Amino acid sequence: MSSPLHKLNKSDRHRQVFRRSRPKRVVPLWRQPIEALLMLIGGIGLLAFLNWIPQWLEEQGLEGIDIVSEAISDLIQGITHLLEAVIGFGSVILMGGLVILGLTLLLGGSWRMLRFFAHLWSKAKRPSRRGVHHKIRR
């Protein structure tokens, strides 16, 4: 008879659950400087583009501050509308939940009242056992 506390085999100690499914990929060393150069070039290009935008806006006859302030006010109005919509949706969900709760309470109360009356009517039909005395067995 084998005991459940028997010594585990080497194969049992290292279960498949704790093993890595795939070996870790080794990134080639030459990729690291290429990735760094691409990131540096992208960052420099983006900052140069952002620096060039105000000059372009002045050439077009637009004021950069006006565009930014309009964008910020539009953003604030959009966030306000979004919050109003979320509050409205939340109130609809709350009202629906209250309706479901009310209907559940109404049905549950009706069911309990029916069971109560059924119990009373079944007691009225049964003869009373008060007059019958049972012997107590010892």
C-alpha positions as CSV (number, residue, x, y, z in Angstrom):
1,M,0.0,0.0,0.0
2,S,1.5,3.4,-1.0
3,S,1.4,6.3,1.4
4,P,0.2,9.7,0.1
5,L,3.3,11.1,1.8
6,H,5.7,9.1,-0.2
7,K,8.9,10.7,-1.5
8,L,8.4,12.5,-4.7
9,N,10.3,11.6,-7.8
10,K,12.4,14.1,-9.6
11,S,9.9,14.4,-12.4
12,D,7.1,15.1,-9.8
13,R,9.0,17.9,-8.1
14,H,9.1,20.0,-11.3
15,R,5.6,20.1,-12.5
16,Q,4.7,21.6,-15.9
17,V,2.8,24.4,-14.2
18,F,6.0,26.1,-13.0
19,R,8.0,25.8,-16.1
20,R,8.3,28.6,-18.6
21,S,6.4,27.8,-21.8
22,R,8.9,29.4,-24.1
23,P,12.5,30.3,-23.7
24,K,13.1,34.0,-23.3
25,R,14.1,35.7,-26.6
26,V,17.5,37.3,-26.7
27,V,17.5,40.6,-28.4
28,P,20.5,41.0,-30.7
29,L,23.1,43.6,-29.5
30,W,23.0,45.6,-32.8
31,R,19.3,46.4,-32.3
32,Q,19.8,48.5,-29.2
33,P,21.8,51.4,-30.8
34,I,19.4,51.4,-33.8
35,E,16.4,51.7,-31.5
36,A,18.1,54.5,-29.5
37,L,18.9,56.5,-32.7
38,L,15.3,56.1,-34.0
39,M,13.9,57.3,-30.7
40,L,16.3,60.3,-30.6
41,I,15.5,61.3,-34.2
42,G,11.8,61.0,-33.6
43,G,12.0,63.1,-30.4
44,I,14.0,65.8,-32.2
45,G,11.7,65.9,-35.2
46,L,8.6,66.2,-32.9
47,L,10.1,69.0,-30.9
48,A,11.2,70.8,-34.1
49,F,7.6,70.5,-35.5
50,L,6.1,71.9,-32.3
51,N,8.5,74.8,-32.4
52,W,7.6,75.5,-36.1
53,I,3.8,75.6,-35.5
54,P,3.6,79.2,-34.0
55,Q,5.7,80.6,-36.9
56,W,3.4,78.9,-39.4
57,L,0.3,80.2,-37.6
58,E,1.6,83.8,-37.7
59,E,2.2,83.5,-41.5
60,Q,-1.3,82.3,-42.0
61,G,-2.6,85.3,-40.0
62,L,-3.8,83.3,-37.0
63,E,-2.9,83.8,-33.4
64,G,-1.6,80.7,-31.7
65,I,-3.0,81.6,-28.3
66,D,-6.5,82.1,-29.6
67,I,-6.5,78.6,-31.1
68,V,-5.2,77.1,-27.9
69,S,-7.8,78.9,-25.8
70,E,-10.6,77.8,-28.1
71,A,-9.4,74.2,-28.0
72,I,-9.3,74.3,-24.2
73,S,-12.8,75.8,-23.9
74,D,-14.1,73.2,-26.4
75,L,-12.4,70.5,-24.3
76,I,-14.0,71.8,-21.1
77,Q,-17.4,71.9,-22.8
78,G,-17.0,68.4,-24.1
79,I,-16.0,67.1,-20.6
80,T,-19.1,68.9,-19.1
81,H,-21.4,67.3,-21.7
82,L,-19.8,63.9,-21.0
83,L,-20.3,64.2,-17.3
84,E,-24.0,65.3,-17.8
85,A,-24.5,62.2,-20.0
86,V,-22.9,59.9,-17.5
87,I,-25.0,61.3,-14.6
88,G,-28.2,61.0,-16.8
89,F,-27.3,57.4,-17.7
90,G,-26.6,56.6,-14.0
91,S,-29.9,58.0,-13.0
92,V,-31.7,55.8,-15.6
93,I,-29.8,52.8,-14.3
94,L,-30.7,53.7,-10.7
95,M,-34.4,54.1,-11.6
96,G,-34.4,50.8,-13.5
97,G,-32.8,49.1,-10.5
98,L,-35.4,50.6,-8.1
99,V,-38.3,49.4,-10.4
100,I,-36.8,45.9,-10.4
101,L,-36.4,46.0,-6.6
102,G,-40.0,47.2,-6.2
103,L,-41.4,44.5,-8.4
104,T,-39.3,41.8,-6.6
105,L,-40.6,43.0,-3.2
106,L,-44.2,43.0,-4.5
107,L,-44.0,39.5,-6.0
108,G,-42.2,38.2,-2.9
109,G,-44.7,39.7,-0.5
110,S,-47.6,38.4,-2.6
111,W,-46.1,34.9,-2.7
112,R,-45.6,34.9,1.1
113,M,-49.1,36.2,1.6
114,L,-50.5,33.4,-0.6
115,R,-48.5,30.8,1.3
116,F,-49.8,32.2,4.6
117,F,-53.4,32.0,3.5
118,A,-52.9,28.5,2.0
119,H,-51.5,27.4,5.4
120,L,-54.5,29.0,7.3
121,W,-57.0,27.3,5.0
122,S,-55.3,23.9,5.2
123,K,-55.4,24.2,9.1
124,A,-59.1,25.1,9.1
125,K,-59.9,21.9,7.1
126,R,-57.8,19.6,9.3
127,P,-59.3,18.3,12.6
128,S,-57.6,19.6,15.7
129,R,-55.3,17.2,17.6
130,R,-55.6,19.0,21.0
131,G,-57.9,16.4,22.5
132,V,-55.5,13.5,21.5
133,H,-52.8,12.6,24.0
134,H,-49.9,10.6,22.9
135,K,-47.9,8.3,25.2
136,I,-44.4,9.2,25.8
137,R,-42.1,6.2,25.2
138,R,-39.1,5.7,27.4
